[in-house]
Amino acid sequence: MNTSTTLRVLVVGCGNMGASHAMAYHLMPEFDICGLVSTGKSKHILNEKLGGVYALFDDYTTALAQTKPDAVCISTYPDTHEAYCIEALEAGCHVFIEKPLSDTVAGAEKVVAVAKAQQKKVVVGYILRHHPSWEKFVEIAQTLGKPLVMRMNLNQQSQGYMWDVHRNLMKSLSPIVDCGVHYIDVMCQMTRSKPTQVTAIGARLTHDIPADNYNYGQLQIRFEDGSVGWYEAGWGPMMSETAFFVKDVIGPDGCVSIVAKNAGAGGQSDNVDAHTKTESLRLHRATIDEQNKFVHQDEWIDMLDEPNHQELCNREQRYFLKAIQEDLDLTDHLADAVNSLKIAFACDESVRTGAVVRL
């Protein structure tokens, strides 16, 4: 293993997220990319973008053996996550892995156990946890009293390359599992309460995906403190761009909403930069006077530190670096990743069985 201060990192998966993470490593002097791995042409496109200086590999196991990295970044399709992560850990590497940790709950728990046994860091790509506006959104939601009503969606009217990506994702996961883990994680942060049951519905709106999967889903969660939340996700060329971007939380004392005037406009649902944009938060206080009139005007909180998608990936990698250099305790981080995945798969079970799933 490398004993210098520079960490050798192997980038596995060179599509959307892999390319962004590779760019972050390319820009950070603390990392040295020792190889780019993909089965197709994406590694060549990415390498050209990065100056054409990196070693290219078609096979992950070969790349891992030949480059002997200190860290591995995994941004492949979810059905490879568990095996690739365990292989990296057992080779003595720290791992940054895109969500979900695995395509099964048991697999995610196994990854966590191996990371603990190997005493290596595993950071899961929960990108919203590194977004100052979303951190503020969670912080304000926690001031609204209990119970909370949390309403969120991210529908994507995908075409071209993004429809290829979504169809490939749906070979192993549904949209409410793949995307839902982000927003389930946000709801758990807002309530700091235990989820007790889930219900969900789904529909298969295209023959372009496996017969046992669905490309539209909506889930509902009940929490121990009385809070409730729903999340909706749909992928495909048939999806509506009306109200595709809803991020809204209501409590006894008022409500807070993300109002993304530009990112939430028509034609933006397949724009990856628009998926995390907040632009401004609208805070409404419920306090009324003797005439039942509102005491406070709504407050608009304009988000000045509004990182784009690439900067968010840069921040994720700075956190990964910090976790390694400062030996951060990632027990809670990984427990949250497994927990949100458990809830998402419970929702998936509800879609398939039509039953309420108690947690």
Residue pairs with C-beta under 8 A, 6 or more apart in sequence:
1 68
1 70
1 92
2 8
2 70
5 30
6 29
6 30
6 31
6 32
7 30
7 31
7 32
7 70
7 71
7 94
7 321
7 324
8 31
8 32
8 33
8 34
8 67
8 68
8 69
8 70
8 71
9 25
9 31
9 32
9 33
9 34
9 69
9 70
9 71
9 72
9 73
10 33
10 34
10 35
10 37
10 63
10 64
10 67
10 69
10 71
10 72
10 73
10 88
10 93
11 18
11 21
11 22
11 25
11 33
11 35
11 36
11 37
11 73
11 75
12 18
12 37
12 38
12 60
12 63
12 72
12 73
12 74
12 75
12 76
12 84
13 37
13 38
13 73
13 74
13 75
13 76
13 77
13 98
14 22
14 36
14 37
14 38
14 42
14 43
14 45
14 46
14 75
15 38
15 42
15 75
15 165
16 75
16 165
16 272
17 75
17 98
17 125
17 313
18 38
18 42
18 46
18 73
18 75
18 76
19 42
19 46
19 49
20 309
20 310
20 313
21 73
21 75
21 96
21 313
21 316
21 317
22 33
22 36
22 46
22 50
22 73
23 49
23 50
23 310
23 313
24 310
24 313
24 314
24 316
24 317
25 31
25 32
25 33
25 73
25 317
26 33
26 50
27 314
28 314
28 317
28 318
28 321
30 321
31 71
31 317
31 321
33 50
33 54
34 54
34 55
34 67
34 68
34 69
35 54
35 55
35 56
35 57
35 63
35 66
35 67
35 69
36 43
36 46
36 47
36 54
36 55
36 56
36 57
37 43
37 56
37 57
37 58
37 59
37 60
37 63
38 58
39 58
43 56
43 57
44 56
47 53
47 54
47 56
55 63
55 67
57 63
57 66
57 67
60 84
60 87
61 87
64 72
64 87
64 88
64 91
64 93
68 91
69 93
70 93
70 94
71 93
71 94
71 95
71 96
71 320
71 324
72 84
72 85
72 88
72 93
72 94
72 95
72 96
73 95
73 96
73 97
74 80
74 81
74 84
74 85
74 88
74 95
74 96
74 97
74 98
75 98
75 125
76 84
76 98
77 168
77 169
77 171
77 172
78 100
78 102
78 103
78 169
78 172
78 173
78 178
79 103
79 171
79 172
81 97
81 98
81 100
81 101
81 102
81 103
81 107
81 111
82 101
82 102
82 103
82 104
82 107
82 108
82 110
82 111
84 97
85 95
85 97
85 101
85 102
85 111
85 114
85 122
86 110
86 111
86 114
88 95
89 95
89 111
89 114
89 115
89 118
89 120
89 122
90 114
90 118
92 118
92 120
93 120
94 120
94 121
94 122
94 320
94 323
94 324
95 115
95 120
95 121
95 122
95 123
96 122
96 123
96 125
96 316
96 317
96 320
97 122
97 123
97 124
97 125
98 124
98 125
99 124
99 125
99 126
99 178
99 181
99 182
99 337
100 108
100 124
100 173
100 177
100 178
100 181
100 337
100 341
100 344
101 107
101 108
101 111
101 112
101 122
101 124
101 334
101 337
101 338
101 341
102 108
102 110
102 111
102 341
103 172
103 173
104 345
105 338
105 341
105 342
105 345
108 337
108 338
108 341
109 338
111 122
112 122
112 334
112 335
112 338
115 121
115 122
115 330
115 334
121 320
121 323
121 324
121 328
121 330
122 330
122 334
123 316
123 319
123 320
123 323
123 330
123 333
124 333
124 334
124 337
125 316
126 181
126 182
126 185
126 336
126 337
127 182
127 276
127 312
127 313
127 316
128 134
128 182
128 185
128 186
128 276
129 135
129 185
130 312
130 315
130 316
130 319
131 276
131 278
131 307
131 312
132 303
132 305
132 307
133 258
133 278
133 281
133 303
133 305
133 306
134 186
134 276
134 278
136 281
136 301
136 303
137 186
137 247
137 249
137 256
137 258
137 278
137 281
138 186
138 189
138 190
140 256
140 281
140 283
140 301
141 148
141 150
141 190
141 249
141 251
141 256
142 190
142 192
143 253
144 249
144 250
144 251
144 252
144 253
144 254
144 255
144 256
145 251
145 252
145 253
146 191
146 225
146 226
146 227
146 251
146 252
147 223
147 225
147 226
147 227
147 228
147 251
147 252
148 190
148 191
148 227
148 228
148 229
148 249
148 250
148 251
149 227
149 228
149 229
149 249
149 250
149 251
150 186
150 187
150 190
150 191
150 227
150 228
150 229
150 230
150 248
150 249
150 250
151 229
151 230
151 246
151 247
151 248
151 249
151 250
152 183
152 186
152 187
152 229
152 230
152 231
152 232
152 246
152 247
152 248
153 218
153 231
153 232
153 233
153 243
153 244
153 245
153 246
154 179
154 183
154 232
154 233
154 244
154 245
154 269
154 275
155 232
155 233
155 234
155 235
155 239
155 240
155 241
155 244
155 269
156 162
156 166
156 233
156 234
156 235
156 236
156 239
156 244
156 269
156 270
157 236
157 237
157 238
157 239
157 240
157 241
157 244
157 269
157 270
158 165
158 166
158 235
158 236
158 237
158 239
158 269
158 270
159 237
159 270
162 270
163 235
163 236
163 237
166 175
166 215
166 235
166 236
167 208
167 209
169 175
169 178
169 235
170 209
170 210
170 213
170 215
170 235
171 209
171 210
171 213
174 202
174 213
174 214
174 215
174 217
174 348
174 351
175 215
175 216
175 217
175 233
175 234
175 235
176 200
176 202
176 217
176 218
176 219
176 231
176 232
176 233
176 344
176 347
176 348
176 351
177 341
177 344
177 345
177 347
177 348
178 233
179 233
180 217
180 219
180 231
180 233
180 344
180 347
181 337
181 340
181 341
181 344
182 340
183 231
184 221
184 231
184 340
184 343
184 344
185 336
185 337
185 340
187 221
187 223
187 227
187 229
187 231
188 195
188 336
188 339
188 340
188 343
190 227
190 249
191 223
191 225
191 227
193 223
193 224
193 225
193 227
194 223
194 224
194 359
195 221
195 222
195 223
195 224
195 343
195 359
196 222
196 223
196 224
196 358
196 359
197 221
197 222
197 356
197 357
197 358
197 359
198 219
198 220
198 221
198 222
198 343
198 346
198 347
198 350
198 356
198 357
198 359
199 219
199 220
199 347
199 350
199 356
199 357
200 217
200 218
200 219
200 220
200 347
200 348
200 350
200 351
201 217
201 218
201 351
202 214
202 216
202 217
202 218
202 351
202 352
203 214
203 215
203 216
203 217
204 211
204 213
204 214
204 215
204 216
205 214
205 215
205 216
205 234
205 236
205 238
206 215
206 236
206 238
208 236
209 215
214 351
215 234
215 235
215 236
216 233
216 234
216 235
216 236
216 239
217 232
217 233
217 234
217 347
217 348
217 351
218 230
218 231
218 232
218 233
219 230
219 231
219 232
219 344
219 347
219 350
220 228
220 229
220 230
221 228
221 229
221 230
221 343
221 347
222 228
223 229
232 246
239 269
241 266
241 267
241 268
241 269
242 266
244 264
244 269
245 258
245 260
245 263
245 264
245 268
245 269
245 274
247 257
247 258
247 260
247 278
248 255
248 256
248 257
248 258
249 255
249 256
249 257
252 286
253 285
253 286
253 287
254 283
254 284
254 285
254 286
254 287
255 283
255 284
255 286
256 281
256 282
256 283
256 284
257 281
257 282
257 284
258 278
258 279
258 280
258 281
259 279
259 280
259 281
259 282
260 274
260 277
260 278
260 279
260 280
261 279
261 280
262 268
262 274
262 277
262 279
263 271
263 273
263 274
263 275
263 277
263 279
264 274
264 277
268 274
272 309
273 308
273 309
275 309
276 309
276 312
277 306
278 303
278 306
279 302
279 303
279 306
280 300
280 301
280 302
280 303
281 300
281 301
281 303
282 298
282 299
282 300
282 301
283 298
283 299
283 300
283 301
284 298
284 299
285 294
285 295
285 296
285 298
285 299
286 294
287 294
287 295
287 296
288 294
288 295
289 295
307 314
307 315
322 328
323 330
342 359
343 359
346 357
346 359
347 357
349 355
349 357
350 356
350 357
